[in-house]
């Protein structure tokens, strides 16, 4: 079930300029008009993710792109299957990635069941996501 949102539009929403968004898509050989399988909603990140990005220890954009392309990262097979089912029935989508020089950063991406937002957070900030899930 494709959406109206394209990967290019999602990159612009992630505050990429037109030039960078186009270059990223060309480099990854992703068509500019590729429609996403789910709406990402508003793109959010926690203070922890922002702090790591501010000092150059994390670039969340490659992980956002993977999440939007339904590459759920380091999930176990059972959770991967849950995500595939969640695409069909409108439940939350979760991705886990290990980032940083020695994979010392555990980064989570979570798209809400309503598809109103996609949140990028660190493993030690999971209580934030659990709070969001109880708010549905």
C-alpha positions in Angstrom: 0.0 0.0 0.0 1.9 3.0 -1.3 1.4 6.5 0.1 1.4 9.9 -1.7 4.7 10.8 0.1 7.9 10.3 -1.9 11.3 9.7 -0.5 12.4 13.1 -1.9 9.6 14.8 0.0 10.6 12.9 3.2 14.2 14.1 2.8 13.0 17.7 2.4 10.8 17.2 5.6 14.0 16.0 7.3 15.5 19.5 6.5 17.7 18.4 3.6 18.0 21.1 1.0 16.9 20.2 -2.6 20.5 19.8 -3.7 21.5 17.4 -0.9 18.2 15.4 -1.2 18.7 15.0 -5.0 22.4 14.0 -4.5 21.5 11.4 -1.8 18.9 9.8 -4.0 21.2 9.8 -7.0 24.0 8.2 -4.9 21.7 5.5 -3.5 20.1 5.0 -6.9 16.6 5.8 -5.5 14.1 7.3 -7.9 13.1 10.8 -6.8 9.4 9.9 -7.2 9.6 6.6 -5.2 6.5 6.5 -3.1 6.9 5.3 0.5 5.0 2.3 1.8 3.9 4.2 4.9 3.5 7.9 5.8 6.4 9.0 8.1 4.4 11.8 9.5 6.2 14.5 11.4 9.9 13.7 11.9 11.0 14.0 15.5 14.1 13.3 17.5 14.9 13.2 21.2 17.3 15.6 22.9 19.8 12.7 23.1 19.8 12.2 19.4 20.0 16.0 18.8 23.0 16.2 21.1 24.9 13.4 19.4 24.2 15.0 16.0 25.3 18.4 17.2 28.8 17.1 18.1 29.1 14.9 15.0 28.8 11.6 16.7 25.7 10.6 14.8 24.1 11.3 11.5 20.5 10.1 11.7 19.6 10.6 8.1 21.0 7.3 6.7 19.0 5.4 9.4 15.8 7.4 8.6 16.2 6.5 4.9 16.6 2.8 5.8 13.5 2.9 8.0 11.5 4.6 5.3 12.6 1.9 2.9 11.4 -0.8 5.3 14.9 -1.9 6.2 14.3 -2.5 9.9 18.0 -2.8 10.7 19.0 -5.1 13.6 15.6 -6.5 14.4 15.2 -10.2 15.0 13.2 -12.1 12.4 10.1 -12.3 14.5 10.0 -8.5 15.0 10.7 -8.0 11.3 7.6 -10.0 10.5 5.6 -8.0 13.0 6.7 -4.8 11.1 5.6 -6.3 7.8 2.2 -7.1 9.3 2.0 -3.7 10.8 2.4 -2.1 7.4 -0.9 -3.8 6.5 -2.9 -3.2 9.7 -1.6 0.2 10.7 0.3 -0.6 13.8 3.5 1.0 15.0 6.8 0.3 13.1 10.1 -0.1 14.9 13.7 -0.2 13.6 16.9 -0.7 15.5 20.3 0.3 14.2 23.8 0.3 15.7 25.7 3.4 14.8 28.9 5.2 15.7 32.5 4.2 15.0 32.2 0.9 16.9 28.4 0.5 16.8 28.3 1.9 20.3 25.2 3.9 19.7 21.9 2.0 19.7 19.4 4.0 17.7 15.6 3.3 17.5 13.2 4.7 15.0 9.5 4.4 15.7 6.6 5.3 13.4 3.4 5.7 15.3 0.3 3.6 14.5 -1.5 6.8 13.4 1.5 7.6 11.2 1.4 11.1 12.7 5.1 11.0 13.5 8.3 9.1 13.3 10.6 9.4 16.3 14.3 8.8 16.4 15.6 8.0 19.9 18.5 6.3 21.7 18.2 3.0 23.5 18.5 4.7 26.9 15.6 6.9 26.1 13.1 4.0 25.6 10.9 5.2 28.4 10.0 8.1 26.2 8.7 5.7 23.5 6.9 3.5 26.0 5.1 6.7 27.2 4.1 7.6 23.7 2.7 4.1 23.1 0.5 4.4 26.2 -0.9 7.6 24.8 -2.6 6.0 21.7 
